[in-house]
Amino acid sequence: MRDWSKVVAVAIIGLVIIQSLILSTQQNQNVSCGDGTIEQDGTCVLADENNIGREVNVNIDFLEDEFVVTEGDVVRLVFDRENYDHYIPNSFELTAYEVEVDLENGRYVVYEFVATKIGEFYYSSEGLCRVEIPGAGEVEVDCAIYCGETENGRTGTIVVEPKYTIKRYTADDMRFQI
């Protein structure tokens, strides 16, 4: 007669291994890196370090709604909860560059991507409002309820200017002397 306890133990170990493989695959699929970056061990890193421009810190405080960078720049989005005024974001999305940042649990979050596309690109964020309530102190509440804002979000643009501009000359600009 077989010892069923050994068979059951082997089956349970096999199930635990399969479950851990499935979970690790799902976690790796949740990493979203922006253009010019790749995922390496769960972290977004630059894809080609030889073809990058200057590093530009963009402090996203949601008071300004337009940021200008140059094509080829390494754009470092800095989200610092201490610098926010009234609006506290839970997420940030820049779809043109495939950037999705979860800010819900982070006090200080940095996200990098390389500005490879030229143009104006829309970003959006969802979050809550920080208010001071007498007797309760500082709390985060739904913006629509407390502030009267219709949406719990902010939007803006990141403008990527061309690295090189081509100046066009007319015949009048080319004043040759004979």
Residue frames as qw, qx, qy, qz and C-alpha x, y, z in Angstrom:
[[0.000, 0.889, 0.459, 0.000, 0.00, 0.00, 0.00],
 [0.394, 0.541, -0.018, 0.743, 1.23, 3.51, -0.85],
 [0.321, -0.469, -0.416, 0.710, 2.07, 6.15, 1.72],
 [0.183, 0.791, 0.478, 0.336, -0.44, 8.82, 0.66],
 [0.311, -0.883, -0.088, 0.339, 1.04, 11.47, 2.94],
 [0.457, -0.340, 0.431, 0.700, 4.17, 11.61, 0.71],
 [0.283, 0.448, 0.652, 0.542, 2.04, 11.90, -2.46],
 [0.095, -0.910, -0.402, -0.032, -0.04, 14.70, -0.91],
 [0.425, -0.728, 0.106, 0.526, 3.12, 16.54, 0.28],
 [0.421, -0.053, 0.550, 0.719, 4.66, 16.38, -3.22],
 [0.141, 0.667, 0.619, 0.390, 1.38, 17.62, -4.76],
 [0.231, -0.922, -0.245, 0.192, 1.20, 20.57, -2.33],
 [0.448, -0.528, 0.301, 0.656, 4.82, 21.53, -3.00],
 [0.356, 0.244, 0.638, 0.638, 4.14, 21.39, -6.75],
 [0.005, 0.833, 0.519, 0.191, 1.10, 23.67, -6.37],
 [0.349, -0.839, -0.040, 0.415, 3.09, 26.18, -4.30],
 [0.445, -0.256, 0.468, 0.719, 5.83, 26.31, -6.96],
 [0.228, 0.494, 0.652, 0.528, 3.30, 26.79, -9.78],
 [0.144, -0.904, -0.401, 0.041, 1.49, 29.53, -7.81],
 [0.394, -0.710, 0.125, 0.570, 4.73, 31.43, -7.13],
 [0.390, 0.019, 0.576, 0.718, 5.67, 31.25, -10.84],
 [0.088, 0.707, 0.610, 0.346, 2.26, 32.63, -11.82],
 [0.269, -0.903, -0.229, 0.242, 2.50, 35.48, -9.29],
 [0.436, -0.503, 0.296, 0.685, 6.03, 36.47, -10.35],
 [0.311, 0.290, 0.631, 0.649, 4.94, 36.52, -14.00],
 [0.048, -0.843, -0.509, -0.168, 1.95, 38.74, -13.15],
 [0.372, -0.810, -0.043, 0.451, 4.14, 41.13, -11.13],
 [0.428, -0.229, 0.454, 0.747, 6.62, 41.48, -14.01],
 [0.204, 0.527, 0.644, 0.516, 3.76, 42.24, -16.41],
 [0.166, -0.893, -0.401, 0.118, 2.63, 45.16, -14.21],
 [0.413, -0.504, 0.152, 0.743, 5.86, 47.11, -14.76],
 [0.464, 0.808, 0.335, 0.139, 5.24, 49.93, -17.26],
 [0.493, -0.391, 0.174, 0.757, 8.34, 51.67, -18.59],
 [0.322, 0.841, 0.087, -0.425, 8.26, 54.81, -20.72],
 [0.744, 0.651, -0.034, 0.147, 9.83, 55.34, -24.14],
 [0.324, 0.748, -0.471, 0.337, 13.61, 55.07, -24.14],
 [0.339, -0.472, 0.711, -0.395, 13.60, 52.83, -21.06],
 [0.686, 0.020, -0.694, -0.216, 13.35, 49.09, -20.51],
 [0.766, -0.541, 0.124, -0.324, 12.40, 46.92, -17.56],
 [0.561, 0.371, -0.687, 0.276, 15.31, 45.24, -15.81],
 [0.373, -0.125, -0.793, 0.466, 14.71, 43.28, -12.60],
 [0.189, -0.730, -0.644, 0.130, 11.46, 45.16, -11.95],
 [0.194, -0.716, -0.053, 0.668, 13.04, 48.62, -12.44],
 [0.559, 0.797, 0.201, 0.106, 12.88, 50.97, -15.44],
 [0.506, -0.529, 0.294, 0.614, 16.37, 51.85, -16.74],
 [0.313, 0.724, -0.270, -0.552, 17.63, 53.72, -19.80],
 [0.922, 0.296, 0.250, -0.010, 17.65, 51.57, -22.94],
 [0.730, 0.438, 0.031, 0.523, 20.57, 53.28, -24.71],
 [0.445, -0.779, -0.097, 0.430, 22.88, 55.33, -22.52],
 [0.511, -0.101, 0.348, 0.779, 25.01, 56.43, -25.52],
 [0.088, 0.416, 0.505, 0.751, 22.27, 58.45, -27.21],
 [0.271, -0.769, -0.558, 0.153, 20.87, 60.61, -24.42],
 [0.154, 0.738, 0.002, 0.658, 20.80, 64.35, -23.88],
 [0.004, -0.383, 0.516, -0.766, 20.84, 66.31, -20.69],
 [0.286, -0.393, -0.847, 0.214, 19.03, 65.21, -17.55],
 [0.206, -0.392, -0.082, -0.893, 16.02, 67.39, -16.75],
 [0.072, -0.276, -0.829, 0.480, 14.25, 67.31, -13.40],
 [0.315, -0.404, -0.373, -0.773, 10.55, 68.09, -13.72],
 [0.016, 0.095, 0.756, -0.647, 9.07, 68.68, -10.28],
 [0.299, -0.433, -0.666, -0.528, 5.42, 67.78, -10.69],
 [0.030, -0.136, -0.606, 0.783, 3.66, 69.93, -8.08],
 [0.066, 0.591, 0.781, 0.191, 0.40, 70.36, -10.05],
 [0.034, -0.761, -0.209, 0.613, 0.62, 74.15, -9.71],
 [0.148, 0.522, -0.494, -0.679, 2.13, 74.50, -13.19],
 [0.804, 0.292, 0.454, -0.248, 0.44, 72.74, -16.08],
 [0.756, 0.646, -0.092, 0.062, 3.09, 72.93, -18.82],
 [0.599, -0.591, 0.426, 0.332, 6.69, 71.72, -18.85],
 [0.628, 0.742, -0.210, -0.109, 9.14, 72.16, -21.73],
 [0.683, -0.419, 0.528, 0.282, 12.02, 69.76, -22.46],
 [0.332, 0.653, -0.508, -0.452, 14.18, 69.02, -25.50],
 [0.944, 0.224, -0.180, -0.162, 14.20, 65.92, -27.68],
 [0.699, 0.332, -0.536, 0.337, 16.74, 63.45, -26.35],
 [0.204, -0.553, 0.485, -0.646, 16.56, 64.74, -22.76],
 [0.412, -0.201, -0.864, 0.206, 16.33, 62.27, -19.92],
 [0.385, -0.531, -0.063, -0.752, 13.20, 63.55, -18.22],
 [0.316, -0.095, -0.832, 0.447, 13.11, 62.81, -14.52],
 [0.442, -0.597, -0.311, -0.593, 9.59, 63.29, -13.14],
 [0.246, 0.070, -0.713, 0.652, 9.83, 64.02, -9.42],
 [0.521, -0.586, -0.407, -0.468, 6.75, 63.58, -7.27],
 [0.308, 0.075, -0.648, 0.692, 7.30, 64.81, -3.69],
 [0.342, -0.659, -0.662, -0.098, 4.27, 64.73, -1.39],
 [0.398, -0.537, -0.299, 0.681, 5.87, 67.39, 0.84],
 [0.145, -0.154, 0.251, 0.945, 5.82, 69.94, -2.03],
 [0.072, -0.512, -0.728, -0.450, 2.15, 69.56, -2.92],
 [0.168, -0.193, 0.179, -0.950, -0.10, 72.44, -2.02],
 [0.622, 0.009, 0.292, -0.726, -3.78, 71.54, -2.01],
 [0.879, 0.258, -0.204, -0.346, -3.98, 68.67, -4.52],
 [0.440, -0.455, 0.774, -0.015, -2.53, 65.25, -3.57],
 [0.655, 0.350, -0.492, -0.455, -2.20, 62.89, -6.59],
 [0.815, -0.192, 0.524, -0.160, -2.74, 59.14, -6.42],
 [0.773, 0.222, 0.499, 0.324, -1.69, 58.50, -10.02],
 [0.094, 0.725, -0.291, -0.617, 0.04, 60.13, -12.99],
 [0.732, 0.293, 0.586, 0.187, -0.34, 59.13, -16.64],
 [0.154, 0.683, -0.366, -0.612, 1.45, 60.35, -19.77],
 [0.856, 0.243, 0.439, -0.123, 0.03, 57.99, -22.39],
 [0.587, 0.775, -0.224, -0.074, 2.13, 59.21, -25.35],
 [0.200, 0.633, -0.721, 0.198, 5.22, 57.92, -23.55],
 [0.785, -0.172, -0.587, -0.096, 3.50, 54.94, -21.91],
 [0.165, 0.254, -0.618, 0.725, 4.15, 56.40, -18.46],
 [0.640, -0.562, -0.360, -0.380, 1.91, 55.24, -15.63],
 [0.255, 0.294, -0.650, 0.653, 2.98, 56.07, -12.09],
 [0.588, -0.596, -0.537, -0.102, 1.18, 54.86, -8.96],
 [0.147, 0.495, -0.359, 0.778, 1.62, 57.56, -6.31],
 [0.658, -0.572, -0.304, -0.385, -0.83, 56.26, -3.75],
 [0.838, -0.493, -0.150, 0.180, 1.71, 54.88, -1.28],
 [0.698, 0.145, -0.063, 0.699, 4.78, 56.94, -2.14],
 [0.230, -0.861, -0.155, 0.426, 5.91, 60.10, -0.39],
 [0.021, 0.755, -0.439, -0.487, 8.75, 60.63, -2.86],
 [0.812, 0.265, 0.506, 0.117, 8.67, 58.97, -6.30],
 [0.039, 0.652, -0.456, -0.604, 11.00, 59.49, -9.27],
 [0.780, 0.365, 0.507, 0.037, 10.24, 58.23, -12.78],
 [0.119, -0.583, 0.462, 0.658, 12.55, 58.63, -15.79],
 [0.734, 0.474, 0.476, 0.104, 12.02, 58.42, -19.54],
 [0.352, -0.209, 0.394, 0.823, 13.82, 59.68, -22.63],
 [0.397, 0.681, 0.209, -0.579, 12.00, 62.38, -24.65],
 [0.414, -0.056, 0.743, 0.523, 12.06, 60.72, -28.08],
 [0.221, 0.644, 0.666, 0.304, 8.87, 62.18, -29.57],
 [0.122, -0.004, 0.000, 0.993, 8.48, 65.84, -30.55],
 [0.274, -0.517, -0.542, -0.603, 5.27, 67.71, -29.78],
 [0.361, -0.351, 0.370, -0.780, 2.83, 68.56, -27.01],
 [0.484, -0.116, -0.866, -0.044, 1.75, 65.61, -24.88],
 [0.556, -0.537, -0.057, -0.632, -1.17, 65.57, -22.49],
 [0.312, 0.055, -0.867, 0.384, -0.79, 64.19, -18.97],
 [0.579, -0.529, -0.219, -0.580, -3.44, 63.51, -16.36],
 [0.198, 0.150, -0.807, 0.536, -3.63, 62.68, -12.70],
 [0.588, -0.561, -0.431, -0.392, -6.25, 61.61, -10.20],
 [0.377, 0.082, -0.640, 0.665, -6.14, 62.33, -6.49],
 [0.355, -0.730, -0.572, 0.118, -7.62, 64.03, -3.46],
 [0.059, 0.794, -0.066, 0.602, -7.54, 67.48, -1.87],
 [0.531, -0.169, -0.564, 0.609, -5.60, 68.25, 1.32],
 [0.216, -0.730, -0.157, -0.629, -7.49, 70.55, 3.68],
 [0.175, 0.100, -0.666, 0.718, -7.17, 71.77, 7.25],
 [0.490, -0.568, -0.512, -0.418, -10.30, 71.08, 9.27],
 [0.206, -0.561, 0.441, -0.670, -10.57, 72.75, 12.70],
 [0.732, -0.325, 0.425, -0.422, -10.43, 70.10, 15.38],
 [0.971, 0.150, 0.185, -0.009, -9.50, 67.33, 12.95],
 [0.441, -0.547, 0.490, 0.516, -6.27, 68.73, 11.56],
 [0.273, 0.501, -0.558, -0.602, -5.01, 68.07, 8.04],
 [0.675, 0.162, 0.707, -0.136, -7.04, 65.52, 6.09],
 [0.031, 0.164, -0.697, -0.697, -7.36, 64.35, 2.49],
 [0.488, 0.420, 0.592, -0.486, -10.89, 64.50, 1.10],
 [0.463, 0.485, 0.649, 0.361, -12.77, 64.12, -2.17],
 [0.173, -0.086, 0.133, 0.972, -12.28, 67.41, -4.05],
 [0.213, -0.417, -0.593, -0.654, -15.85, 67.42, -5.35],
 [0.476, -0.647, -0.592, 0.066, -17.31, 67.29, -1.85],
 [0.466, -0.608, -0.231, 0.600, -15.11, 69.79, -0.03],
 [0.250, -0.338, 0.238, 0.875, -13.78, 72.15, -2.71],
 [0.521, 0.639, 0.277, -0.493, -16.59, 72.00, -5.24],
 [0.100, 0.484, -0.694, -0.524, -14.29, 70.86, -8.04],
 [0.842, 0.205, -0.043, -0.496, -16.08, 68.61, -10.50],
 [0.901, 0.240, -0.352, 0.077, -13.21, 66.16, -10.92],
 [0.694, -0.660, 0.251, 0.144, -10.57, 64.75, -8.61],
 [0.824, 0.147, 0.275, 0.472, -7.80, 65.32, -11.11],
 [0.048, -0.815, 0.218, 0.534, -5.32, 67.60, -12.78],
 [0.798, 0.450, 0.304, 0.263, -4.14, 67.79, -16.37],
 [0.099, -0.849, 0.274, 0.440, -1.36, 69.47, -18.26],
 [0.818, 0.568, -0.070, 0.060, 1.14, 69.11, -21.09],
 [0.597, -0.506, 0.400, 0.476, 4.76, 68.23, -21.50],
 [0.550, 0.816, -0.085, -0.158, 6.20, 69.95, -24.57],
 [0.755, -0.231, 0.412, 0.454, 9.13, 68.25, -26.29],
 [0.310, 0.871, -0.166, -0.344, 10.96, 70.67, -28.57],
 [0.889, 0.410, -0.100, 0.177, 13.21, 69.47, -31.41],
 [0.729, -0.444, 0.113, 0.509, 16.87, 69.05, -30.58],
 [0.329, -0.155, 0.387, 0.847, 17.89, 70.76, -33.78],
 [0.397, 0.753, 0.367, -0.375, 15.95, 73.39, -35.67],
 [0.531, 0.221, 0.487, 0.658, 16.40, 74.09, -39.33],
 [0.069, 0.680, 0.116, -0.721, 16.41, 77.74, -40.23],
 [0.567, 0.561, 0.521, 0.304, 15.02, 78.53, -43.65],
 [0.198, -0.485, 0.148, 0.839, 16.58, 81.34, -45.61],
 [0.540, 0.758, 0.353, -0.092, 15.03, 83.31, -48.42],
 [0.638, 0.469, 0.136, 0.596, 16.87, 84.94, -51.30],
 [0.067, -0.899, 0.013, -0.433, 16.60, 88.28, -49.48],
 [0.722, -0.672, 0.156, 0.050, 18.38, 86.81, -46.46],
 [0.818, -0.068, 0.294, 0.490, 21.33, 85.80, -48.63],
 [0.220, 0.966, -0.020, -0.136, 22.70, 89.20, -49.58],
 [0.822, 0.009, 0.221, 0.525, 25.69, 88.41, -51.71],
 [0.028, 0.899, -0.153, -0.410, 28.12, 91.12, -52.63],
 [0.841, 0.394, 0.201, 0.312, 29.86, 91.01, -55.96]]
